[in-house]
Amino acid sequence: MKKIIHLATCNTCQRIISEINPSSDVVLQDIKTDPLTEEQVVAMKEMSGSYESLFSKRAQLYRKRSLNEQSLSEEDFKNLILEHYTFLKRPVMIVDNQIFVGNSKKVVAAAVEVFSKV
């Protein structure tokens, strides 16, 4: 499976997708128009190790809801990601059983390398 989970209106996601230059067999999933399923979130957690690693603490709703002042559990992170797409750290790039989460230079460089080999 080759998939990039992104937000179509996010300039950073678009820049990273153009860097990866995905082949036609890569599935692009816009989480605003095609929301994540619980099965997808659970599968991503299995690959990444935790729901917190998939969670964006930069999301505006994170501070707006004062979540930054709370101690959140793994179940809380999972439920928030399922509740609103803004809580997913983007983009999420998946190649087989490898997952790359977020837009740090190191993560993007590793994803570009893996996508270029498949």
C-alpha positions as CSV (number, residue, x, y, z in Angstrom):
1,M,0.0,0.0,0.0
2,K,1.2,3.5,-0.9
3,K,-0.8,6.3,0.4
4,I,-0.5,10.0,1.3
5,I,-3.0,11.3,3.8
6,H,-3.1,15.1,3.5
7,L,-5.3,18.2,3.5
8,A,-5.7,19.6,0.0
9,T,-6.0,23.2,1.2
10,C,-2.7,22.9,3.1
11,N,0.2,24.6,1.2
12,T,2.8,22.6,3.2
13,C,1.1,19.3,2.3
14,Q,1.0,20.3,-1.4
15,R,4.7,21.3,-1.4
16,I,5.6,17.9,0.2
17,I,3.5,16.0,-2.3
18,S,5.2,17.8,-5.2
19,E,8.6,16.9,-3.6
20,I,7.6,13.2,-3.4
21,N,6.2,13.3,-6.9
22,P,4.1,10.2,-6.3
23,S,3.5,7.7,-9.0
24,S,0.0,7.0,-10.2
25,D,-0.4,4.0,-7.9
26,V,-0.1,6.2,-4.8
27,V,-3.5,6.9,-3.2
28,L,-3.9,10.5,-2.2
29,Q,-6.5,10.9,0.6
30,D,-7.8,14.4,1.4
31,I,-8.9,14.1,5.0
32,K,-11.4,17.0,4.7
33,T,-13.4,15.4,1.9
34,D,-12.6,11.8,2.7
35,P,-12.4,11.5,6.5
36,L,-10.3,9.0,8.3
37,T,-12.0,5.8,9.5
38,E,-11.3,4.3,12.9
39,E,-9.6,1.4,11.2
40,Q,-7.2,3.7,9.4
41,V,-6.3,5.6,12.6
42,V,-5.8,2.3,14.5
43,A,-3.6,1.0,11.6
44,M,-1.5,4.2,11.6
45,K,-1.1,3.9,15.4
46,E,0.2,0.4,15.0
47,M,2.8,1.6,12.5
48,S,3.8,4.8,14.4
49,G,3.7,3.4,17.9
50,S,1.2,5.8,19.5
51,Y,-1.8,8.0,18.8
52,E,0.1,11.0,20.3
53,S,2.7,10.6,17.5
54,L,-0.1,11.2,15.0
55,F,-1.6,14.2,16.9
56,S,-0.9,17.8,16.0
57,K,-0.4,20.0,19.0
58,R,-0.1,22.9,16.5
59,A,-3.8,22.7,15.6
60,Q,-5.7,25.9,16.5
61,L,-8.4,23.9,18.2
62,Y,-5.8,22.4,20.5
63,R,-5.3,25.7,22.3
64,K,-8.9,27.0,21.6
65,R,-10.3,24.1,23.6
66,S,-7.6,24.4,26.3
67,L,-6.4,20.9,25.5
68,N,-2.9,22.0,26.0
69,E,-3.7,22.5,29.7
70,Q,-5.0,18.9,30.1
71,S,-3.3,15.6,30.5
72,L,-4.6,13.6,27.5
73,S,-4.6,9.8,27.3
74,E,-3.9,7.8,24.2
75,E,-7.7,7.2,23.9
76,D,-8.2,11.0,24.0
77,F,-5.7,11.5,21.2
78,K,-7.4,8.8,19.1
79,N,-10.9,10.3,19.6
80,L,-9.8,13.8,18.9
81,I,-8.1,12.7,15.6
82,L,-11.3,10.9,14.6
83,E,-13.5,13.9,15.7
84,H,-11.7,16.6,13.6
85,Y,-9.2,16.3,10.7
86,T,-7.2,19.3,12.1
87,F,-5.9,17.1,14.9
88,L,-3.9,14.8,12.5
89,K,-0.3,15.7,12.1
90,R,0.0,16.1,8.4
91,P,0.9,14.8,5.9
92,V,1.0,11.1,6.8
93,M,2.9,9.1,4.1
94,I,2.6,5.3,4.1
95,V,4.6,2.8,2.1
96,D,3.8,-0.8,2.9
97,N,4.5,-1.0,6.7
98,Q,6.6,2.3,6.9
99,I,4.9,5.5,8.1
100,F,6.2,9.0,7.9
101,V,4.2,11.6,10.0
102,G,4.5,15.3,9.7
103,N,6.5,17.9,7.8
104,S,9.9,18.1,9.5
105,K,12.7,18.1,7.0
106,K,14.1,14.8,8.3
107,V,10.7,13.0,7.9
108,V,10.1,14.5,4.5
109,A,13.6,13.5,3.3
110,A,13.1,10.0,4.5
111,A,9.7,9.7,2.8
112,V,11.0,11.2,-0.5
113,E,13.8,8.5,-0.5
114,V,11.4,5.6,0.2
115,F,8.8,6.8,-2.4
116,S,11.5,7.2,-5.0
117,K,12.4,3.5,-4.6
118,V,8.9,2.1,-5.0
